[in-house]
């Protein structure tokens, strides 16, 4: 087993699922209203916010670890540790918002990630208290302990993002598979008005789901897997969200603007892949813009 393979084993432990579900419900209830949750998801940024915010405590604490090696720079190390402690709160809130709307295996590992971070934070707070009391040696020992924990926790977070794909745009693998040929969505009259319909495009050996929505004479078509965690958008619905007609994912309620695929409501932070559409002899055809042309 690889070094981080043990994390995959951990993510299979279902013993605490009930407690995790209760925690997830509590987090969802606390992070209200939806606009606040969207702020934490990073919908306004077009990218998950948590990894951006997490850079601050990780960076300041790592820098403090270097400065603590140089006696004249130790007061600056204390300032950096305090900065990291203060910055850990918004980073944790953004992480909790993302965590509350993830798959079970990610949720399990996310709980380990969070617990490790809380332990690291405790050591850093202890380090600040020790330094304030003039016990610099203890303060530095606690800080190095915290740095070890936060490094491990960062590795867990990276594993969640890369190995468990928790932070990726789940529409992109499908878009990469798809050829740039036009896909026949069928006669306009066969597409129901105002609700998504599943159509299938040609992938490279794999059929690719497309979610098509007809509104009068026009059709909007998207890659069928939601950018958040791959929910089936063709099973969703069309809803007015903040004054715009949106395609709403059935899994966690992300709402994508039918005009441009931009998320109008999270948890999705990135836009949904939108396809070009043309019309010929009463039929609609869709294809991906050329940027995904296979090499
Ligand atoms: S999969 Fe989560 S909102 Fe679509």
Boltz pocket constraint, residues with backbone or C-beta under 6 A from the ligand:
constraints:
  - pocket:
      binder: B
      contacts: [[A, 101], [A, 226], [A, 227], [A, 228], [A, 229], [A, 230], [A, 231], [A, 249], [A, 250], [A, 251], [A, 252], [A, 253], [A, 254], [A, 266], [A, 267], [A, 268]]
      max_distance: 6.0
